[in-house]
Amino acid sequence: MALDPEIAALLTELGLDGPEPAEPPTAAEMRNATRAFALALATTPPIEVGSVADDRITGVPVRIYRPEGEGAVPTVVYFHGGGFVGGDLDTHDGICRRLCRDLTAVVVSVAYRLAPEFPFPAGFDDCVAVTSHICDHITDYGGGNLAVAGDSAGGNLAAGVALAFRDEGRPLAAQFLAYPGTDLSDKADHRSLTENADGYALTTAEIDRIKRLYLTDLPAAADGAPASPLRADSHEGLPPAVIGCAEFDPLRDEGLAYADALLAADVVVDKHVFPGLVHGFLHLAGKSRAAEAATARLIGEFGELLRA
């Protein structure tokens, strides 16, 4: 299928439809670009929820979204995308507000430490620590089922946390992984890395830079979990998953491969590849009817798993 015309026009408008720049951006420039992209697409006025409050959990900055009403509700710990280098509580505020409203759930957005200042496993350790604290104090954060979610790099972190919780025998009701990076190994040879190398916002060259920045201290860690959830020794016993990938995304095939690995391990999975969409489509729901339909479907399926 062709690229969704509304997204094609938007990529052209934002200058994201061409090849890599001649001079690779610095980490700071990558971070600024991620923030500018997300804030340019932010829903205005913001989606209303019951309350929003910034806090710290185990020393990690978080933003806690609570729905309208009272009584026990599910809790979703959300890890933002941004290539482990960028992204923050503001860039994913709209996504978290929507999850809170549409799921009637408490959503805790985690501002984990970023590379290159804090390479792997610093950010992952933050995500595990926050999720563990919430699990141990669930009555303070909704009181219902606990799940993890994330997009892109955040999808990688969510999958890694689910693996860690499985290994510790701690319960998670579900995991929602939007266009996740699941294979950071230099051995990765997924077809979409070549098919969608450039012209669709995220480029394969950018993915290579991200790997070097994130894994600078422990490059060999990419050959297994949690850095590369696809390369975990076992995927048995993981929580049910909703995994959504985009047709025109260099990460498409590793996300689909992760869904297949879970299915092979008898994990319940709602697996999707959405025609015409690109990496980051959760941010594009307000600009593309196709992105909105995909986002609504994924959130709906995630909600069903949360309450199963």
C-alpha positions as CSV (number, residue, x, y, z in Angstrom):
1,M,0.0,0.0,0.0
2,A,1.1,3.6,-0.6
3,L,2.1,5.9,2.2
4,D,-1.0,7.5,3.8
5,P,-1.5,10.8,2.0
6,E,-2.2,12.8,5.1
7,I,1.1,11.5,6.7
8,A,3.0,12.0,3.4
9,A,1.9,15.7,3.4
10,L,2.9,16.1,7.0
11,L,6.3,14.5,6.5
12,T,6.9,16.9,3.7
13,E,5.8,19.9,5.8
14,L,8.1,18.9,8.6
15,G,11.0,18.1,6.3
16,L,11.1,14.4,7.3
17,D,10.6,12.8,3.9
18,G,14.1,13.0,2.6
19,P,17.4,11.2,3.1
20,E,19.8,11.5,6.0
21,P,21.4,15.0,6.5
22,A,25.0,15.2,5.2
23,E,26.2,15.9,8.7
24,P,24.8,13.5,11.4
25,P,23.1,15.3,14.2
26,T,24.6,15.4,17.7
27,A,22.8,13.8,20.7
28,A,21.6,17.2,21.7
29,E,20.2,17.9,18.3
30,M,18.5,14.5,18.2
31,R,16.9,15.3,21.5
32,N,15.7,18.7,20.4
33,A,14.3,17.3,17.2
34,T,12.3,14.6,19.1
35,R,10.8,17.3,21.4
36,A,10.0,19.7,18.5
37,F,8.3,16.9,16.6
38,A,6.1,15.8,19.5
39,L,5.2,19.3,20.7
40,A,4.3,20.4,17.1
41,L,1.8,17.6,17.0
42,A,0.3,18.0,20.5
43,T,-3.4,18.1,20.8
44,T,-4.7,21.5,21.8
45,P,-6.5,22.0,24.1
46,P,-5.0,19.0,25.9
47,I,-7.3,16.0,26.6
48,E,-9.0,16.5,30.0
49,V,-8.5,13.9,32.7
50,G,-9.3,13.8,36.4
51,S,-5.9,15.1,37.6
52,V,-2.3,15.4,36.5
53,A,0.6,15.7,39.0
54,D,4.4,15.6,38.7
55,D,6.1,13.6,41.4
56,R,9.1,11.3,42.0
57,I,9.1,7.5,42.5
58,T,12.3,6.0,43.8
59,G,14.0,9.3,42.9
60,V,12.8,9.1,39.2
61,P,10.6,11.9,37.9
62,V,7.1,10.8,36.9
63,R,3.9,12.3,35.9
64,I,0.7,10.7,37.2
65,Y,-2.6,10.9,35.4
66,R,-5.7,9.9,37.2
67,P,-9.1,9.5,35.5
68,E,-12.4,11.0,36.5
69,G,-14.4,9.1,39.2
70,E,-13.6,6.9,42.1
71,G,-13.0,3.3,42.8
72,A,-10.3,0.8,41.7
73,V,-9.0,1.2,38.2
74,P,-6.1,-0.4,36.3
75,T,-2.6,1.2,36.4
76,V,-0.4,1.6,33.3
77,V,3.3,2.4,33.7
78,Y,4.3,4.2,30.5
79,F,7.8,4.6,29.0
80,H,8.2,7.2,26.4
81,G,9.9,6.9,23.0
82,G,12.8,9.0,21.7
83,G,15.5,6.5,20.9
84,F,16.8,6.3,24.5
85,V,18.3,9.7,23.9
86,G,15.3,12.0,23.7
87,G,11.7,12.2,24.9
88,D,10.3,13.4,28.2
89,L,7.2,13.9,30.2
90,D,6.0,16.7,27.9
91,T,6.6,14.9,24.6
92,H,4.2,12.1,25.5
93,D,1.8,14.1,27.6
94,G,-0.9,13.8,25.0
95,I,-0.5,10.0,24.6
96,C,-0.7,9.5,28.3
97,R,-3.7,11.7,28.7
98,R,-5.5,9.7,26.0
99,L,-4.6,6.4,27.7
100,C,-5.9,7.7,31.0
101,R,-9.2,8.9,29.5
102,D,-9.8,6.0,27.1
103,L,-8.8,3.2,29.5
104,T,-10.2,4.8,32.6
105,A,-6.8,4.0,34.2
106,V,-4.1,5.6,36.2
107,V,-1.2,6.3,33.9
108,V,2.3,6.8,35.4
109,S,4.7,8.3,32.8
110,V,8.4,7.7,33.6
111,A,11.2,10.2,32.9
112,Y,14.0,7.6,32.9
113,R,17.6,8.6,32.5
114,L,18.8,9.2,28.9
115,A,21.8,8.3,26.9
116,P,24.5,9.3,26.2
117,E,24.9,10.8,29.6
118,F,23.4,7.7,31.2
119,P,23.8,4.7,28.8
120,F,22.3,1.3,29.3
121,P,21.3,0.0,31.8
122,A,20.6,3.2,33.6
123,G,17.2,4.0,32.0
124,F,16.1,0.4,32.1
125,D,17.0,0.2,35.8
126,D,14.8,3.3,36.4
127,C,11.9,1.7,34.6
128,V,12.1,-1.5,36.7
129,A,12.5,0.5,39.9
130,V,9.4,2.6,39.3
131,T,7.3,-0.3,38.2
132,S,8.4,-2.4,41.2
133,H,7.4,0.4,43.6
134,I,4.0,0.8,42.0
135,C,3.5,-2.9,42.1
136,D,4.3,-2.9,45.8
137,H,2.0,0.0,46.5
138,I,-0.7,-0.6,43.9
139,T,-3.5,0.7,46.1
140,D,-1.9,4.2,45.9
141,Y,-1.9,4.0,42.0
142,G,-5.4,2.7,41.0
143,G,-5.7,-0.5,42.9
144,G,-6.6,-2.6,39.9
145,N,-4.5,-4.6,37.4
146,L,-1.0,-3.4,36.6
147,A,0.4,-3.2,33.0
148,V,3.3,-1.6,31.1
149,A,3.3,0.3,27.9
150,G,5.6,2.2,25.7
151,D,6.3,3.4,22.1
152,S,9.5,2.9,20.1
153,A,12.4,2.9,22.7
154,G,9.7,2.9,25.3
155,G,8.3,-0.3,23.8
156,N,11.7,-1.8,24.2
157,L,11.8,-0.8,27.8
158,A,8.3,-2.1,28.5
159,A,9.1,-5.5,27.0
160,G,12.3,-5.6,29.1
161,V,10.4,-4.8,32.2
162,A,7.8,-7.5,31.4
163,L,10.7,-10.0,31.1
164,A,12.2,-8.9,34.4
165,F,8.9,-9.1,36.2
166,R,8.3,-12.6,34.7
167,D,11.7,-13.7,36.0
168,E,10.9,-12.4,39.4
169,G,7.5,-14.0,39.5
170,R,5.7,-10.6,39.8
171,P,2.3,-10.2,38.1
172,L,1.6,-7.9,35.1
173,A,-1.8,-8.0,33.4
174,A,-0.7,-6.9,29.9
175,Q,1.9,-5.0,27.8
176,F,1.3,-2.5,25.0
177,L,4.2,-2.1,22.6
178,A,3.8,0.5,19.9
179,Y,6.3,0.1,17.0
180,P,8.9,-1.3,19.5
181,G,12.6,-1.7,18.9
182,T,13.2,-5.3,20.1
183,D,16.6,-6.1,18.5
184,L,19.5,-3.8,19.2
185,S,22.1,-6.4,18.2
186,D,24.6,-5.8,15.4
187,K,23.4,-9.1,14.1
188,A,19.9,-7.6,13.3
189,D,19.2,-8.1,9.6
190,H,15.5,-7.4,9.5
191,R,14.2,-6.7,5.9
192,S,12.4,-3.5,6.9
193,L,15.8,-1.9,7.9
194,T,16.6,-1.9,4.2
195,E,13.1,-1.4,2.7
196,N,12.4,1.6,4.9
197,A,15.9,2.9,5.4
198,D,15.0,6.6,4.8
199,G,12.2,8.9,3.8
200,Y,9.8,7.9,6.6
201,A,10.9,10.1,9.5
202,L,13.0,7.4,11.4
203,T,16.0,6.2,9.4
204,T,18.1,3.1,9.6
205,A,21.2,5.3,10.0
206,E,19.5,7.0,13.0
207,I,18.8,3.6,14.5
208,D,22.5,2.8,14.2
209,R,23.5,6.0,16.0
210,I,21.0,5.3,18.7
211,K,22.5,1.9,19.4
212,R,26.0,3.3,19.7
213,L,24.8,6.1,22.1
214,Y,22.7,3.8,24.2
215,L,25.0,0.8,24.4
216,T,28.3,2.7,24.5
217,D,29.5,1.0,27.8
218,L,28.0,-2.5,27.2
219,P,27.7,-3.2,23.4
220,A,27.6,-6.9,24.0
221,A,24.4,-6.5,26.1
222,A,22.5,-6.2,22.8
223,D,22.9,-9.9,22.1
224,G,20.4,-10.7,24.8
225,A,17.6,-9.4,27.0
226,P,16.7,-6.9,28.4
227,A,18.5,-4.6,25.8
228,S,17.2,-6.9,23.0
229,P,13.9,-8.5,24.2
230,L,13.7,-10.5,20.9
231,R,16.9,-12.3,21.9
232,A,15.7,-13.4,25.3
233,D,16.4,-17.0,26.2
234,S,12.7,-17.6,26.7
235,H,9.4,-15.8,26.0
236,E,7.2,-18.2,28.0
237,G,5.1,-16.9,30.8
238,L,5.0,-13.3,29.6
239,P,1.8,-11.2,30.0
240,P,-0.6,-10.8,27.1
241,A,0.5,-8.2,24.6
242,V,-0.8,-5.7,22.1
243,I,1.9,-5.0,19.5
244,G,1.3,-2.4,16.7
245,C,3.8,-1.8,13.9
246,A,3.8,0.5,10.9
247,E,4.2,-0.6,7.3
248,F,6.8,2.1,6.5
249,D,9.0,1.8,9.6
250,P,12.5,0.4,9.7
251,L,11.6,-1.2,13.0
252,R,8.6,-3.0,11.5
253,D,10.0,-6.5,11.2
254,E,11.6,-6.7,14.6
255,G,8.4,-5.7,16.2
256,L,6.5,-8.3,14.2
257,A,9.2,-10.9,15.0
258,Y,8.7,-10.2,18.7
259,A,5.0,-10.7,18.4
260,D,5.7,-14.0,16.6
261,A,8.2,-15.1,19.4
262,L,5.5,-14.4,22.0
263,L,2.9,-16.4,20.0
264,A,5.3,-19.3,19.6
265,A,5.6,-19.3,23.4
266,D,1.8,-19.5,23.8
267,V,1.5,-15.9,24.9
268,V,-1.8,-14.1,23.9
269,V,-0.9,-11.4,21.4
270,D,-2.9,-8.9,19.3
271,K,-0.4,-8.4,16.4
272,H,-0.8,-5.6,13.9
273,V,1.0,-4.0,11.0
274,F,-0.9,-1.0,9.8
275,P,-0.7,-0.2,6.1
276,G,0.4,3.3,5.0
277,L,1.7,4.3,8.5
278,V,5.1,5.4,9.7
279,H,7.1,5.1,12.9
280,G,5.6,7.4,15.6
281,F,2.0,7.2,14.4
282,L,0.6,7.5,18.0
283,H,1.7,11.1,17.7
284,L,0.0,11.5,14.4
285,A,-3.6,10.5,15.5
286,G,-4.7,14.1,15.3
287,K,-3.3,14.6,11.8
288,S,-4.2,11.4,10.0
289,R,-7.4,9.5,10.0
290,A,-5.5,6.2,9.4
291,A,-3.2,6.9,12.4
292,E,-6.3,7.7,14.5
293,A,-8.0,4.4,13.6
294,A,-4.8,2.5,14.4
295,T,-4.4,4.2,17.7
296,A,-8.0,3.7,18.7
297,R,-7.8,0.0,17.8
298,L,-4.6,-0.6,19.8
299,I,-5.9,1.3,22.9
300,G,-9.2,-0.6,22.7
301,E,-7.5,-4.0,22.6
302,F,-5.1,-3.0,25.4
303,G,-8.1,-2.1,27.5
304,E,-9.7,-5.5,26.9
305,L,-6.5,-7.2,28.2
306,L,-6.4,-4.9,31.2
307,R,-9.8,-5.9,32.3
308,A,-9.6,-9.6,31.3
